[in-house]
Amino acid sequence: MNREEVIKMLGADWSRYEALVGEGLRSDIDLLNRLNSSILSNSGKQLRPMLSLLTGRICGGVNDDTLHCAASTEMLHNATLIHDDVADESSLRRGRPTLSALIGPSSAVLVGDFWLSRAVGMIIGTGHQDQVILLMARTLSDLAEGEMLQLQKASSADTTEEDYMRIVYCKTASLFESACRSAAICSDAPQELVDAAGRYARATGIAFQIRDDIFDYWDEASIGKPVGIDLKEQKITMPMLGALRNVSDPGRYRDMVRQIPDRPGYCDELHRFVLDNGGVEYATGRLDDFINEALEALELFPPSEEREVLAMLARYNAIRKK
């Protein structure tokens, strides 16, 4: 089942979610409306709201609160992407110019702030707002802490696997978890199922990010986007950590990562080092561990088409090419 088929299965729930996002972003400022429309036209997979709606269904059904949470999750996600592109000075996002490149970083930050404020506003007035806003606040804190920890570790090049897992959870998996936990809460699911939904989403989010980090060591032509970006930014990710486990002098390679700003040619050498020392294979094994963890969490839910789709989405991390 591909993305379009999942959306078709979600039917009216997906249509109502999309309408809520559009309504939630409406402004009387024409420029803002045009910019928002441009962002929505390049919105990517929308995996987080998809997971949210599917989780709502396996926890008892989608209601208005579930839809508001799904919309809020996607708006928050896009707000963080807008801010990330400013922080990273990125000129492209999904093959198109970033908002920062089009209107300048200062204006882009304001648009990101607008999306963030509307994401919070989407939750206000719902029946489960107290619990969901706490989740959202924690996720926003995680996102900021993950970015700062990654920045700190880039200069020191002493990232451990424990550090990496914290960064990945904060930057990626926390929003996956928030999306699914909030959906389960909005369906008034018992705590056991709320926690299971959270475990599923956390593991799926981590697997998603490990897959992205593996892509950085693939052939660029096979995935249609630049590779080697993590190394240029001095990020030690799971493939590098795997390769470092397999050599007797890991400190030598960590020193090379530290020196990348002055010796950018080290990127190619480190890329070969990871490929030659089983880094991708190690990362793939860890990715499989988290897919299995996600599937195990789903076993607590009754069999259904939606549960099978959630399992498929977790497994998809093992084979996706972009």
C-alpha positions in Angstrom: 0.0 0.0 0.0 1.5 3.3 -1.1 1.0 6.8 0.4 -1.9 7.6 -1.9 -3.7 4.4 -1.0 -3.3 5.1 2.7 -4.8 8.6 2.2 -7.6 7.0 0.3 -8.2 4.6 3.1 -8.3 7.5 5.6 -10.9 9.1 3.4 -13.0 11.8 5.0 -10.7 12.0 8.0 -7.8 13.0 5.8 -9.9 15.6 4.0 -11.1 17.1 7.3 -7.5 17.2 8.5 -6.3 19.0 5.4 -9.2 21.5 5.7 -8.3 22.2 9.3 -4.7 23.0 8.4 -5.9 25.4 5.7 -8.3 27.1 8.0 -5.8 27.2 10.8 -3.3 29.1 8.7 -5.7 31.6 7.2 -4.8 35.3 7.6 -6.0 38.6 6.3 -2.5 39.3 5.1 -2.3 38.4 1.5 1.5 37.9 1.5 1.3 35.4 4.4 -1.5 33.5 2.6 0.6 33.2 -0.5 3.6 32.0 1.4 1.6 29.5 3.3 0.0 28.1 0.1 3.5 27.7 -1.3 4.7 25.8 1.8 1.6 23.6 1.7 2.1 22.8 -2.0 5.5 21.3 -1.1 4.5 19.5 2.1 6.2 16.2 1.7 5.0 12.9 3.0 2.9 14.3 5.9 3.8 11.1 7.7 3.2 12.5 11.2 -0.5 13.4 10.7 -1.0 10.1 8.9 0.4 8.2 11.9 -1.8 10.4 14.2 -5.0 9.5 12.3 -4.2 5.8 12.1 -3.4 5.7 15.8 -6.7 7.4 16.6 -8.5 4.7 14.6 -6.9 1.8 16.4 -7.5 3.4 19.7 -11.3 3.8 19.2 -11.9 6.2 16.5 -11.0 9.6 15.1 -12.9 12.6 16.6 -12.6 16.4 16.4 -9.8 16.4 19.0 -7.8 13.8 17.0 -8.1 15.9 13.8 -7.0 19.0 15.6 -4.0 17.2 17.0 -3.1 15.8 13.6 -3.3 19.3 12.1 -1.3 20.8 14.9 1.4 18.2 14.6 1.9 18.9 10.9 1.9 22.7 11.4 4.5 22.4 14.2 6.6 20.1 12.0 6.6 22.7 9.2 7.4 25.5 11.6 10.5 23.6 12.7 11.6 23.0 9.1 11.3 26.7 8.3 13.4 27.5 11.3 15.9 24.7 10.5 16.4 26.1 7.0 17.3 29.5 8.5 19.6 28.0 11.0 21.3 25.8 8.5 21.4 28.5 5.8 19.7 25.9 3.4 18.7 27.1 0.0 16.7 24.0 -1.0 13.9 22.0 0.6 12.5 19.0 -1.3 14.0 20.3 -4.5 12.6 23.8 -4.2 13.9 27.0 -2.8 13.5 27.4 0.9 11.4 30.2 2.4 14.6 31.7 3.7 16.1 31.7 0.3 13.0 33.4 -1.2 12.2 36.1 1.4 15.3 36.2 3.6 16.0 34.6 7.0 14.4 37.3 9.2 11.1 37.1 7.4 11.2 33.3 7.2 11.6 33.2 11.0 8.5 35.2 11.4 6.5 32.9 9.1 7.8 29.9 11.2 6.7 31.7 14.3 3.3 32.2 12.8 3.0 28.4 12.0 4.1 27.6 15.5 1.6 29.9 17.1 -1.2 28.6 15.0 -0.2 25.0 15.8 -0.7 25.8 19.5 -3.9 27.6 18.8 -5.2 24.5 17.0 -5.2 22.7 20.4 -6.8 25.4 22.5 -10.4 24.7 23.2 -10.2 20.9 22.6 -11.4 18.6 25.2 -7.9 17.2 25.8 -6.0 20.4 25.6 -4.3 20.2 29.0 -2.6 16.8 28.2 -1.8 17.6 24.6 -0.3 21.0 25.3 2.0 19.4 27.8 3.1 17.0 25.2 3.6 19.8 22.7 5.6 21.8 25.2 7.9 18.9 26.0 8.4 18.2 22.3 9.4 21.8 21.5 11.9 21.6 24.4 13.2 18.3 23.0 13.6 19.8 19.5 15.6 22.7 20.8 17.8 20.6 23.1 18.5 18.1 20.4 19.7 20.9 18.1 21.9 22.3 20.7 23.4 19.0 21.7 24.1 18.2 18.1 25.8 21.5 17.7 27.9 20.9 20.8 28.9 17.4 19.6 29.9 18.7 16.1 32.7 20.7 17.5 33.9 18.1 20.0 33.5 15.0 17.7 33.0 12.9 20.8 29.5 11.7 20.0 28.7 8.3 21.6 25.8 6.1 20.5 24.0 7.2 23.7 24.5 10.9 22.6 23.3 10.0 19.1 20.2 8.3 20.3 19.3 11.3 22.5 19.8 13.7 19.5 17.7 11.5 17.2 14.9 11.2 19.8 14.8 14.9 20.4 15.1 16.1 16.8 12.9 13.5 15.1 11.3 10.8 17.2 9.8 13.1 19.9 7.4 14.6 17.4 6.5 11.2 16.1 5.7 10.2 19.7 3.8 13.3 20.4 1.6 12.8 17.3 0.7 9.2 18.3 0.4 9.7 22.0 -1.9 12.8 21.5 -4.1 10.8 19.1 -4.5 8.0 21.6 -5.2 10.4 24.4 -7.9 12.1 22.3 -9.5 8.7 21.7 -9.7 8.2 25.5 -7.6 5.1 25.2 -6.4 3.3 28.4 -3.0 4.3 29.5 -1.6 1.0 28.4 -2.5 1.7 24.8 -1.4 5.4 25.1 2.1 4.1 26.1 2.1 1.5 23.4 1.3 4.1 20.8 4.2 6.2 22.2 6.6 3.3 22.0 5.6 2.5 18.4 6.0 6.1 17.3 9.3 6.6 19.1 10.8 3.5 17.6 9.4 4.3 14.1 10.8 7.9 14.4 14.3 6.6 15.4 14.2 4.1 12.5 13.2 6.9 10.1 16.2 9.0 11.2 18.7 6.2 11.0 17.5 5.5 7.5 18.1 9.2 6.6 21.6 9.0 8.1 22.4 5.9 6.1 21.4 7.8 2.9 24.3 10.2 3.6 26.6 7.3 2.7 24.8 6.2 -0.4 25.4 7.0 -4.0 23.8 10.4 -4.7 22.3 9.3 -8.1 20.4 6.4 -6.4 18.4 8.7 -4.0 18.3 11.9 -6.0 19.6 14.2 -3.4 23.0 15.4 -2.1 25.0 13.1 0.1 27.9 13.7 2.5 26.1 16.6 4.2 26.4 15.1 7.7 30.1 14.8 7.4 30.5 18.4 6.1 28.6 19.5 9.2 30.8 17.3 11.4 27.9 15.1 12.5 28.8 11.6 13.8 25.8 9.5 13.0 25.0 5.8 13.3 27.0 4.6 10.2 30.1 6.4 11.5 29.5 5.0 15.0 29.3 1.5 13.6 32.6 1.9 11.7 34.3 3.3 14.8 33.4 0.2 16.7 35.3 -1.9 14.2 38.7 -0.3 14.3 41.4 -0.2 17.0 42.2 3.5 16.7 38.8 5.4 16.6 40.4 8.5 18.0 42.2 9.0 14.7 39.0 9.3 12.8 37.3 11.5 15.5 40.3 13.9 15.1 39.7 14.0 11.4 36.0 14.9 12.0 37.2 17.8 14.3 39.5 19.1 11.5 36.9 19.1 8.7 36.4 22.9 8.7 40.2 23.3 8.0 40.6 20.2 5.9 37.4 19.5 4.0 39.1 16.8 2.0 38.8 14.6 5.0 35.1 14.2 4.2 35.9 11.9 1.3 38.3 9.9 3.3 35.9 9.5 6.2 33.1 8.5 3.8 35.3 5.6 2.5 36.3 4.7 6.0 32.6 4.2 7.0 31.9 2.1 3.9 35.0 0.0 4.3 34.5 -0.7 8.0 30.9 -2.0 8.1 29.3 1.3 9.2 26.3 1.1 6.9 25.7 -2.6 7.8 25.8 -1.7 11.6 23.4 1.1 11.1 21.1 -1.1 9.1 21.1 -3.7 11.9 20.2 -1.0 14.5 17.4 0.3 12.2 16.0 -3.3 12.1 16.1 -3.4 15.9 13.8 -0.3 16.1 11.5 -1.6 13.4 11.0 -4.7 15.4 10.4 -2.6 18.6 7.7 -0.7 16.8 6.0 -3.9 15.6 6.1 -5.4 19.1 4.4 -2.3 20.5 1.6 -2.8 17.9 0.8 -6.3 19.2 -1.1 -4.7 22.1 -3.7 -3.4 19.7 -6.5 -5.5 18.2 -6.0 -6.7 14.6 -7.3 -4.2 12.0 -6.5 -2.8 8.7 -5.1 0.3 10.4 -2.8 -1.7 12.6 -1.4 -3.4 9.5 -0.9 -0.1 7.8 1.0 1.2 10.8 3.2 -2.0 10.7 3.8 -1.4 7.0 4.9 2.2 7.6 7.4 1.0 10.3 8.8 -1.7 7.9 9.0 0.8 5.1 12.0 2.4 6.8 14.0 -0.7 5.8 13.4 -0.2 2.1 12.6 3.5 1.4 14.9 5.2 -1.1 14.1 8.9 -0.2 
